Amino acid sequence: MILMGVGIVSVIFGVRYFYGDVDLALILQHAQLIKTADFGAYWWAVVFGGMITFFLSICIYKRKMVGIPLLLIMLGYFIIPEINFYKANDQSSLYHQFYTIPRLISPKNPKNIIWISLESAEKLWTYPDVTGGENVIPKLTQLQNEGTVIRGWQFAIGMDPTFPSYVSTDCGIPRNTSVIGPNFRFPQTAASYPLAVCMTDILKKKGYDTTFIMGGHIQDERVDLFTKAHPFTTVMSREKFLSKGYASKEQVITKSNDITPDAIVLDYAKEKISRLSKEDKPFFISIVTANTHGPGFTYIEPDCERKYNDVRDCFKCMDQKVVEFVRWIQAQPFYKDTVIFLIGDHPIWRLALQHMKWLDFKKVKAHDPAETYNVVLDGSTNEAKIIHKPFTQIDWAPTMLESAGFQLSPRRLGLGVSLWSDEPTMVEKFGSIEKFSEELKKSEPAFNDFFYGKNNANR
């Protein structure tokens, strides 16, 4: 048992050494399914932790005191952040005060919504001084000149990595990642919030066909729990791409990743959209890209140029494939009744960037704080504009609903605020992203009953 404990602490120490001050809940989200591709992100940390465990095991076996200081350092590195979190975990009334399920007035002809969640897409990739001479997402940058861009994105706790970002965008609430404290429910309910009302729940009730498409495993970050608690009409993941013959094992199992490549995902999305566009009801489709997932999860499509042989080629390829898909949509008859949202899920981890030899990390820091990519393309208008407003991922849900033509009263969903409105976002209400994030760390007596129900609160 002692060695097991030392081993666990060693791996967590390794994760935090290589990838930064990572929340323990996020480490658990990835480590819970070692067989999936997500755990591969931490393989260096596992090797590092294994080496430390072996060293400490010898010290314990031979009763060498030299291992004690190292063990204490690791325990401090692991325990102190959690103790600090626990101290901050005092009372809040955030959800009781601000959580909102709006009254809706449906439009006569609601618009289709296509939401493309772009893995690690951020403004950083447009800076030539960072990338080594060029904007590696030029086509996505051009799209921003053709639609509405919201400037002012900020990161708040519980809204990354990939799937917590998705939940935040869909439901208008962060995915709770408190490890110590009354709010923690891992893994059975942490991903799902079964009693929360999400955008896709509303759309489905309003008659939309709803589709969720991802190239990864359905159990990655417990996506399966979320899609069961908030059912879509269609859920497509790596398992179904294989079982239904859209992809072969040779295509999804590569040396750099274990996903269905984005090109196959987008081809399927075209097929699905073409079918849905012929039906008599509006559709919602969310597509989660994965070729640029990091650290270590990078995939370049066979027909894409390999100029750098590193992550820059992945983003150049993603740029090409995604914009080709968008141009296809824009050429279809249904586009005039459709709104496209291209949203970066989160910035790439800065600690991961430090291990890229081609990159001068000082130039990355010069451009921080990071800002994720976004553009809204409305087929009924050619208007291009920029809106400046401090916001977080939770504000997209009511924004999408209003873009489809729904009238919200008030113009909110969850903790999110429509970015088309003049209402203050949570960042604006609290005065800074730091104050809002601190509030999100606190516990709330009604939180468990509110999201899990009284019968589930103590599971």
N, C-alpha and C positions, 0 to 999 in steps of 0.2 A: 504494500500500500504506500509506503514511504517513497519507493522508487517511482510508482505511478504518479504520485503527487509531484515529485521532482520533475518527471517527464512532462507533465501537463504545463507546469510553470515554465519549464525550459522552452517549450514550443511557443507559448504566449509571449515570452520574452523575445524569442526570435522574430515572431510576427511584428511586434512593436519596434524592434530594432530595424528591420528591413522596410517596413511599410508605415511606420509612424504610430501616433497615439491612437490606435484603433480600438473602438468600443468592444468590450468582451462579447457583447451580444452579437456583434457583426462577425467576430471570429467564430462563434458557435454556429451562426447561420450557415457559414461555409463549411465548417468542419463536421456538421451533423451527417452529411452524406459523403463519406470519403470516396465512394465510387464515382461521384459526379465530377464534372470538369472543374467546378468551382474550387475544390480543394487543391487543385494544381497550382493555384495562385500563390499558395503558401509553401511550396515544396522546399524552397531554400530555407525558410524558417523551420520546417520540420527537420531537415538535415542538420541545421545549426543547433536546434534544440536537442536532437538526438546525440550530437557530439558532447554537448554540455552534460546531458543526462549520463552518458557513459563515463565521463570524467568524474562526476560527482559520485556515481556508483562505486568506482574504484576507491575514491576517498572514504566513502562510508564503510566499504568492506575492509579497508586497511586502517580505518580509524585515523585518517589523516585530517588534521584541523584546517588545512589549507582550503578545503572545500566549503567551510562554514561561511567565510566572508562572501564568496561568490554566490552562495545560496541566498544569503541575506540581501544582497544587491538585487538579485532576481525577484525575490519576494517583494521587496520594496517597489521595484519597477512595475510589478503586477498589481499589488494590493493598494498602494497609495492612490492611484487614480480612481479606484472604486470607492475608497473611503471618502475621498474628496467629493465624489458624486453623491454618496450617501448623505454627507453633511448638507449638501445643497438640496437634498430631496425633501424639503419641507412643504407646507401646505400651499395649495393653489386653488383658485376658482376659475381657471382659464376656460375649461370646457363648459362649466355651468353658466358662465357669464357670456361666452362668445359663440359656442357651438350653435349652428343654425341650419335648420331644414326649411328652405324657403317655400312659399306658395308659388305655384307656377301657372302661367297662362300659356297654353300651347299655341304655336302659330298654325295658320291654315295649311301651310306647306313647309314643314320643318326640313331643314337642310341635312344632308349627309355629313358625317364627320369622319375624317381619316386622320388619325393621330399616329405619327411616326416618332417613336422614342429612340433618339440617336445616342448610342453608347459613347460616353466620354467626349461628346462633341462640345467644344467650347471655343471661345474667341482666341485662345492661345495659338491655335493652329493657323491663324491668319497672319501671324507676325513673322516676317522674313528673318528678323534678327534671332528669333528662337529656333525656327525650323532649318536654318542654314541657307536662306536665300529666296524662299518663295512661300506664298500662301498655299498650303496643301489642301485647302477645301475651297477652291475658287468658284466652283459651280454653286455650292451652297451659299457662298457669299453673294453671288449674283442674285439668287432667289430673294435674298433680303432686300434687294433694290426693287423688288416687284410686289412686295406685300407689306404687312405691318410687323414691325419689330418692337418688342418691349425691352427697353434698357432699364437695368436696375436690379437684376436677379441677385439674390444673396443666399448663402447657405445657412440652413438652420438644422439643429440636431434632429435626427430621426428621418431625414429626407434623402439619405443616400446609404448604401450604394444603389445598385440598379433597381431592385424590386421595391425597397422602401421608397425610392423616388417615384416608382409607378403608383404605389398605394397613395402616396401624398398627392399626386397629380389627379388621380381618379376620385379620391374620397375627400379631399380638402383637409386632411389631417395627417400629421406625421406618423410614421410607424414607430410605435413605442419601443425604445431600445434600452430602457432602464434595466440594469442587471441586478442591482440591489434595490429593494423597495417594493411597495405593494403593487406597482403596475406591471411587474414583469410576468409575462405568460409565454414561456418558450418550451417547445416549439408549437404546441397544439393551437394556440389562438393568437400568437404574436403577429402572424402574417395576415390574419383574416378580418378582425373587427366585425364579427357577424351581425351586430346590431347597428353598425354605422350605415348611413344612407350615402351611397356613392353615386357619382355621375352616371355610371353605366346601369345602376339599379333604376335610376329615374328614367333613363332612355328606354330601357327594356319595358318598363311599365307604360311608357308612352307609345309603345308599338314599334320601336326600333328593332331591327335584327342586329345583334351585337356579336362581334367576333374579336377574339384575342389570339394573336399569332406571335410565337416566339420560336427561335431556333434551338434554344437550350432545353435541358431536362425540365419536365413539369414540376419536379420536386426541388429544383434549385431555389434556395431561399424560401421554400414552402409556398411556391406559386400555386400548387395544387390546392392548398387549404383556402387560399383567397378566392380562387375560381369556383370552389364549392360553396363558399359562404355568399359569394356574389356571382351567381351563375350567368354565364354568357350563353348565347345561342350556340356558338361554336367556339371550341378551344383547340388550338393547333400548336403542338409542341414537337420536340425532337422525336419522341416516341411515335407519334402519329405520322410524321413525315417519313419515318422508316416503314411502319406497318402498312401504310397506304401506298407505298411505292413512289413517293415524290423524291426520295433520296435513298441512296445506297449506303451501306456501312462504310464503304471506302470513301464516300464523300463527307461523312460527318465525323469520322475518326481520323484526325490528322495529328502530326507531331506537335502542333502548336495549340490545338484546341480540340474540343469534343462537342461541337455544335453543328446544327444544320447551317451551312453558309448563307449569308444574306441574299445572294443571288437566287437561291432556291426559294427562300422565304418570300422574296418580293415577287417571284414568278407565280407562286401560289396565291399571293395577295391579288395579283392581277386577275387570275382566274376566278377567285372568290368575288371580287368586286364586279367583274363582268356579269356574273350570275345574279348578284344582288341588285344591280342597277336595272334589271329587267322586271323586278318585282314591284308590287304596288305599295311598298312601305319604305321608309327611310332606313338607312343602315349606318352603323358605327363600326369602324374597324380600328383596332390598335395594333401596331406592328413594333416589336421590340428588336432592334438590330443588335448584333453581337460580334461582328468581325473585329471591332476595335476595342473589345473588352480587355482590360488589363488589371493588374500587371501580368504579363506573360501570355495572355489569351489573345493573340493577334493572328489574323488570318488574311491572306491576300488571295483574291480570286484568281484562278488560272489565267484568265484573259486580261488581267490588269498588269500595268507596267511595274517592273521592279527596278526602280531608280536608286533607292537607298538601301534596300534589304533590311528595313527596320520598320518601326511603328508609323513612320511618315508615309510609307507606301500603303499601309493599311488605311490611313485616313484619306489618301488620294483615291484609293479604290472605292471606299465607302462613299466619298463625294460623288464619284462617277455613277455608281449603281443607284444610289438614292435619288439623285437628280434625274437620271433616266426614267426612273419609276414615276417621279412627280410629273415630268413632261408627258409621259404616257397618260396619266390621269387628266392633265390639262387638255389633252387632245380628244377626250371622250365627250359625248353629248351630255352626260350627267354632271360634268364639272360645274356647269352654271348653277347647279343646286347643291354644291358641295363646298365644304370648308376644310382645308388641309392645315394641320398643326405639325410643324417640325420642331421638336423640343429636345435639347440635350438633357440627358438624365442627370448628369453630375459632371464636375471636372475630373480629369484624370488625377489619381493620387500623386501628390507632390513628391512623396518619398520614393515612389516608383520612378519618377522622372530623374531623380538624383542618380539612379543606377544606369542611366543611358549615357554611354561614353561620348556620343556625338554631340550631346547637348550641353550648353553652358547654363547651368542652373541659376546663376546670378541674373541672367536675362529673363528667366521665367519669373523670378521673384520681383523683378522690376515691373512686370505687367500685372502682378497680383494686386488686389484680390481677383480671383477667377470669376468669369462670367460665362454661363452656359449659352449655347447657341439657341436661337429661336426665330421663327418667322411664321406668320399666319397668312395663308393664301386663300382668299375668298373668291370663288368662281363667278360671283355675281358682280364683282367690282374689280377694277384694275388699280385701285388706289394704293399708293405706296406711302407709308409714313412711319415715323418713329415716335413711340410714347415713352416718356421717362417717368418711372414710378418704382420706388423700392418695393420688391415683392419676393416671395419664395415659391417653391413648387406647389404649395397648397392652393395658390390663387388661380391655377389653370382650370380647375373643374368648373367653377361658376362662369369663367370666361368662355369655355367651350359651349356650355349650355346656352349662353346668350348669343354666341356666334351662330348657333343653329336656329335662332329665332325665338327661343323661349324668353318670356318675361319673368324675372325673378323678383319676389318681394319678401324680404329685402334682397339686395343684389349680392347674395352670399351663398356659400354651401360649405358645411363643416366650419372650419376656421378660415376658409378662403374667401376672398373678395373678388368680384369680377373686375378685371383690369380695364374694362371699358367704362367703368363707373368712376365717380369722384370720391367714393367712399375710401377711407384709409385702410390700408392693409394692416396685418398684425405688426409688421415691422414699423410702420408709421405710428400705430397706436402706442407701441411700447417705446418708441423713440430711437431704437437701434436694434440691429440684428442680435447683438450680444444680450440685451435685456430680454428680448423675446426668447432666445435660446435658453437662458437661465430659467425662464418661466416654464418652458417645456420640460425641464429636468425635474421639476417639482412633482410631488404626488398630489392627488385630488381624491378626497373621500368617496365621491360619487363615480369616479372614473371606471372602476371595474363593473359596477352595476350598469353604468351607462352604455358601455361597449360590449360587455359579455353577458349581461343579464344577472339577476341575483342568484340564480341557480348555478351559474358558471363562474361567479366571481372568485371563488376560492379553489378552483381546480389547480 
